[in-house]
Amino acid sequence: MEPIFPKLLEAFQQDHIMLGRGFNELSCCLRAGDPAGACAAARRLYEEAGAHLGFEEEDFYPVLVPLLGEEVVRRMYQEHCCGFDVIHTLLSRGPDLPLHHDLSGRLLAQTEVMEGHIAECGELFTALRHIPPAKQQALYDKLIEWRQHPKLDWERWTVGCGALRLAQCHPAAVPPGAAERSSMPIFQRFTVQIGPDERRELARLAARLIAEEPALVANTTLDPRTGSGIENGPALFFEDHSEIPLRSGAWFDYRSYLLAGDGDIVMIGSQRRPAFEAYCHDLLGLDGAEVVVPGGPPDLPLAQRCAQDPALLAQLCGVARRVGRLGLVPYFGSESAWALASTIATQSGAPVWVAAPGPRLTRRVNNKLARDNGNG
């Protein structure tokens, strides 16, 4: 067993004291419902301890794999993911936005995961004894280099939460009432409470799944102004089953028309049915939504046809620019639906929310064949 390089041990202890104090302060602010305090705590963590987190990710954890095993180190990376996501989310939102209950609960659960991670870091100090002195010296030099020249690539380390990407990129585009839409009311029949222990376990599970497959919630090919979510405001509704495996082939063009509201646009794949629209207007009292039919071959997905229809695409981009954002409410969060959202965001310069998870996650949770084979 090698002696611990004194300066390296001292530096580790100092940094972990800062980390523990910082995440404890952060969790206290989240419990108190103090968004400004939480953002300030996240900022201090970023400035004072971010370099140490980066050092562990890049330089220290790879050295621990032969000593602690891949499974233990993988779990440590996953717990870091929780901490990164909390800091990144709060710094991206800013102190003036309120923390809604669901968001605050998720961030608190992730913070508590990170607090547990820091409390268990005595194992790391023990592991230092098994590292040769020359390597300990090299690690200390790396840590000092990180402190002097931090290269914190948060976009790389945290894939974030797809549901928050819109708020992170354009917080002004997501008002306090986001995650609700008046034309799509949800009537609660049963009250379900998720306790703190369950939230922490969910945070750990999410971190593990995301670490193993980052593409579940991150897609670098999409415009960063796109993100999962739902809110009031103009939206494009479309019911398209063409990209669903094992689909029945039935047409449900107008079904989403019943969910649309004033100022929305409903896209259908076949010719319009004036009699049905009159029925909706006259008997059901549904007014205000515009019905459009994109050009292009009928065998293409609706979103792809829309992206290839210059007039319709220009109309949607115009709405996005005028209002400052636009929503997409597809039946299925397919690749083509997200590609359309990305195209509108890029051409209009406005954020676009999609009422669906990202394409990879959408495909995974809807893959009935995978579930039948025990892989879902």
C-alpha positions in Angstrom: 0.0 0.0 0.0 1.5 3.3 -1.1 1.6 6.4 1.2 -0.9 9.1 0.3 0.7 12.1 -1.3 -0.1 14.7 1.4 -0.9 17.6 -0.9 -3.3 15.5 -2.9 -5.2 14.2 0.2 -5.4 17.8 1.5 -6.7 19.1 -1.8 -9.3 16.3 -1.9 -10.5 17.0 1.6 -10.7 20.8 1.0 -12.7 20.3 -2.2 -15.1 17.8 -0.7 -15.8 20.1 2.3 -16.8 22.8 -0.3 -18.9 20.3 -2.2 -20.7 19.0 0.9 -21.3 22.6 2.1 -22.5 23.7 -1.3 -24.9 20.9 -2.0 -26.3 21.1 1.6 -27.0 24.8 1.1 -28.6 24.0 -2.3 -30.9 21.4 -0.8 -31.9 23.8 2.0 -32.9 26.5 -0.6 -34.9 24.0 -2.6 -36.8 22.7 0.4 -37.5 26.4 1.4 -38.8 27.2 -2.1 -36.1 29.8 -2.6 -35.2 29.9 -6.3 -32.8 32.9 -6.0 -31.0 31.2 -3.1 -30.8 27.9 -5.1 -29.4 29.7 -8.1 -26.8 31.5 -6.0 -25.8 28.2 -4.4 -25.5 26.6 -7.8 -23.3 29.5 -9.0 -21.0 29.1 -6.0 -20.7 25.4 -6.6 -19.9 26.0 -10.2 -17.2 28.6 -9.4 -15.7 26.9 -6.3 -16.0 23.2 -6.9 -16.7 22.8 -10.6 -13.0 22.3 -11.3 -12.9 19.4 -8.9 -15.9 17.7 -10.4 -14.3 18.1 -13.8 -11.0 16.7 -12.5 -12.8 13.6 -11.1 -14.7 13.0 -14.3 -11.7 13.4 -16.7 -8.7 12.3 -14.7 -9.5 10.6 -11.3 -12.3 8.2 -12.0 -10.6 6.4 -14.8 -7.7 5.6 -12.4 -10.2 4.1 -9.9 -11.7 1.5 -12.3 -8.9 -1.1 -11.6 -9.2 -0.4 -7.9 -12.9 -0.2 -7.3 -14.4 -1.9 -10.3 -16.3 -0.7 -13.3 -19.7 -1.0 -11.6 -18.7 1.2 -8.6 -17.1 3.8 -10.8 -20.1 3.8 -13.2 -22.4 4.5 -10.3 -20.2 7.4 -9.2 -20.4 8.9 -12.7 -24.2 8.5 -12.6 -24.4 10.3 -9.3 -22.2 13.1 -10.7 -24.8 13.3 -13.5 -27.4 14.3 -11.0 -25.2 17.0 -9.5 -24.3 18.4 -12.9 -27.9 18.5 -14.0 -29.0 20.4 -10.9 -26.2 23.0 -11.4 -26.7 23.3 -15.1 -30.5 23.6 -14.9 -30.4 26.3 -12.2 -27.7 28.4 -13.9 -29.5 28.2 -17.2 -32.9 29.2 -15.8 -31.8 32.2 -13.7 -32.9 33.4 -10.3 -36.1 35.2 -11.4 -38.1 32.1 -12.6 -40.2 30.4 -10.0 -39.5 26.7 -9.2 -42.6 24.7 -9.8 -43.3 21.8 -7.5 -42.3 19.0 -9.9 -39.1 20.8 -11.0 -38.2 21.6 -7.4 -38.8 18.0 -6.3 -36.7 16.6 -9.1 -33.8 19.0 -8.4 -34.0 18.2 -4.6 -33.9 14.5 -5.3 -30.9 14.9 -7.5 -29.2 17.1 -4.9 -29.8 14.5 -2.2 -28.2 11.9 -4.4 -25.2 14.1 -4.7 -25.1 14.7 -1.0 -25.0 10.9 -0.4 -22.3 10.6 -3.0 -20.1 13.2 -1.2 -20.7 11.5 2.2 -19.5 8.2 0.9 -16.3 9.7 -0.6 -14.2 8.3 2.3 -13.7 5.4 -0.1 -11.9 7.7 -2.5 -9.4 8.7 0.2 -8.7 5.0 1.0 -8.3 4.3 -2.8 -5.6 7.0 -2.9 -3.3 4.7 -0.9 -3.3 2.1 -3.7 -2.2 4.6 -6.3 1.6 4.7 -6.9 3.3 7.9 -5.7 4.3 9.0 -9.2 0.6 8.7 -10.3 -0.5 10.5 -7.1 1.8 13.4 -8.0 0.5 13.4 -11.6 -3.1 13.5 -10.3 -2.2 16.4 -7.9 -0.7 18.3 -10.8 -3.8 17.7 -12.9 -6.1 18.9 -10.1 -4.0 22.1 -9.7 -4.2 22.6 -13.5 -8.0 22.2 -13.4 -8.2 24.8 -10.6 -6.1 27.3 -12.6 -7.7 26.6 -16.0 -11.1 25.0 -15.5 -12.6 23.6 -18.8 -16.1 22.9 -17.7 -18.1 21.5 -20.6 -21.5 21.2 -19.0 -23.2 20.3 -22.2 -21.0 17.3 -22.5 -21.2 16.2 -18.9 -24.9 16.6 -18.4 -27.4 15.6 -21.0 -29.9 17.4 -18.8 -33.5 16.7 -18.9 -35.3 16.8 -22.2 -38.4 18.3 -20.5 -36.3 21.3 -19.3 -34.3 22.0 -22.4 -36.7 24.7 -23.6 -36.6 26.4 -20.2 -32.8 26.2 -20.1 -32.3 27.7 -23.5 -35.1 30.3 -23.5 -36.4 30.7 -19.9 -38.6 33.6 -21.0 -40.4 31.3 -23.4 -41.8 29.1 -20.6 -44.2 31.0 -18.4 -44.9 30.0 -14.8 -48.0 28.0 -15.9 -46.0 25.8 -18.2 -46.7 22.0 -18.3 -50.4 22.7 -18.6 -52.7 23.5 -21.5 -56.2 24.7 -21.2 -57.5 23.0 -24.3 -56.2 19.7 -22.9 -57.4 19.5 -19.3 -56.4 16.7 -17.0 -59.0 15.6 -14.5 -57.5 14.0 -11.4 -59.3 10.9 -10.2 -56.7 9.6 -7.7 -54.1 11.4 -5.7 -50.6 9.8 -6.0 -47.8 11.1 -3.8 -44.1 10.3 -4.6 -42.1 10.4 -1.4 -38.5 11.7 -1.0 -37.0 8.2 -1.0 -38.8 7.3 -4.2 -37.7 10.6 -5.8 -34.1 9.9 -4.9 -34.4 6.3 -6.3 -36.0 7.7 -9.5 -33.1 10.2 -9.8 -30.5 7.4 -9.5 -32.4 5.3 -12.0 -32.7 8.1 -14.5 -29.0 8.9 -14.1 -28.1 5.3 -14.7 -30.2 5.0 -17.9 -29.0 8.3 -19.2 -25.4 7.5 -18.5 -25.7 4.2 -20.3 -27.6 5.8 -23.3 -27.3 9.6 -23.4 -29.3 9.7 -26.7 -32.4 8.9 -24.7 -32.8 12.6 -23.8 -30.1 14.4 -25.9 -29.9 14.8 -29.6 -27.1 17.0 -30.9 -28.7 17.1 -34.4 -31.7 19.1 -33.2 -31.8 22.9 -32.8 -31.1 23.6 -29.1 -34.2 25.8 -29.0 -36.4 22.7 -29.1 -37.5 20.8 -26.0 -40.1 18.6 -24.5 -43.0 20.3 -22.8 -46.5 21.7 -23.1 -48.1 25.0 -22.5 -50.8 27.4 -23.7 -50.2 29.3 -26.9 -50.3 28.5 -30.7 -49.5 24.9 -31.5 -49.5 22.6 -34.5 -51.6 19.4 -33.8 -51.3 16.4 -36.0 -52.4 12.8 -35.7 -50.0 10.6 -37.7 -49.6 6.9 -37.1 -47.3 6.2 -40.1 -44.1 5.8 -38.1 -45.5 3.4 -35.5 -44.5 -0.2 -35.8 -47.5 -2.6 -35.9 -49.9 0.2 -36.6 -53.4 -0.8 -37.8 -53.4 1.5 -40.8 -56.6 3.3 -39.7 -56.9 7.1 -40.3 -57.6 9.4 -37.4 -56.8 12.7 -39.0 -59.4 14.8 -37.1 -59.0 13.2 -33.7 -56.5 15.8 -32.5 -58.9 18.6 -33.8 -60.8 18.0 -30.6 -57.8 18.9 -28.5 -56.9 22.1 -30.3 -58.0 25.6 -29.2 -58.2 29.1 -30.6 -55.2 30.1 -32.6 -54.0 26.5 -33.1 -53.4 24.7 -36.4 -54.5 21.2 -37.1 -52.7 19.3 -39.8 -54.4 16.4 -41.5 -53.0 14.0 -44.2 -56.0 13.7 -46.5 -58.6 16.0 -47.9 -60.7 18.2 -45.6 -64.2 17.1 -44.5 -66.3 20.2 -44.3 -69.3 18.3 -42.9 -67.3 17.1 -39.9 -65.8 20.5 -39.3 -69.3 22.1 -39.4 -70.4 19.5 -36.8 -67.5 20.4 -34.6 -68.3 24.1 -35.0 -72.1 24.1 -34.8 -72.8 21.3 -32.3 -69.6 21.0 -30.2 -68.8 24.6 -30.1 -65.2 24.1 -31.3 -64.0 27.2 -33.0 -60.7 28.9 -33.7 -58.4 26.1 -34.9 -57.3 26.2 -38.6 -57.2 23.0 -40.6 -54.3 22.6 -43.1 -53.3 19.9 -45.5 -49.6 19.8 -46.5 -48.5 18.9 -50.0 -46.4 16.0 -50.9 -46.9 12.2 -51.4 -49.5 10.8 -49.0 -47.2 7.9 -48.0 -44.7 10.3 -46.3 -45.1 11.1 -42.6 -47.1 14.2 -42.0 -44.3 16.1 -40.3 -42.0 15.4 -43.3 -44.6 16.6 -45.7 -45.0 19.8 -43.7 -41.2 20.4 -43.7 -41.2 20.0 -47.5 -44.2 22.4 -48.0 -42.6 25.9 -48.3 -45.9 27.8 -47.9 -47.0 25.8 -44.8 -43.5 25.9 -43.2 -43.4 29.7 -43.8 -46.8 30.1 -42.1 -45.6 28.1 -39.0 -42.4 30.1 -38.8 -44.3 33.3 -39.1 -46.5 32.3 -36.1 -43.4 31.3 -34.1 -41.7 34.6 -34.8 -44.8 36.7 -34.1 -45.7 35.0 -30.8 -42.1 34.2 -29.7 -42.6 30.4 -29.6 -44.6 27.6 -31.1 -45.7 24.2 -29.9 -46.0 20.8 -31.7 -48.6 18.3 -30.4 -48.0 15.1 -32.4 -49.6 11.8 -31.7 -46.2 10.2 -31.6 -42.8 11.9 -30.9 -41.2 10.5 -33.9 -37.9 11.5 -35.6 -39.8 13.4 -38.3 -41.9 15.3 -35.7 -38.7 16.5 -33.9 -37.0 17.3 -37.1 -39.9 19.5 -38.0 -39.6 21.3 -34.6 -35.9 21.8 -35.2 -36.5 23.2 -38.7 -39.1 25.7 -37.4 -36.8 26.7 -34.5 -33.8 27.2 -36.9 -35.7 29.2 -39.5 -37.8 31.3 -37.1 -35.2 31.8 -34.4 -38.0 31.0 -31.8 -38.1 28.2 -29.3 -40.4 25.3 -30.2 -41.8 22.9 -27.6 -42.9 19.4 -28.4 -45.6 17.6 -26.4 -43.6 14.3 -26.4 -40.3 12.9 -25.2 -37.3 12.8 -27.5 -37.4 10.5 -30.5 -35.1 7.8 -29.0 -37.1 7.6 -25.8 -40.4 7.7 -27.6 -39.3 4.8 -29.8 -38.1 2.9 -26.8 -41.2 3.2 -24.6 -43.5 2.4 -27.5 -41.6 -0.6 -28.8 -44.1 -3.3 -28.2 -41.8 -5.9 -29.8 -39.0 -5.1 -27.4 -41.3 -5.4 -24.4 -42.6 -8.7 -25.7 -39.1 -10.0 -25.8 -38.3 -8.8 -22.3 -36.1 -6.0 -23.5 -38.5 -3.1 -23.0 
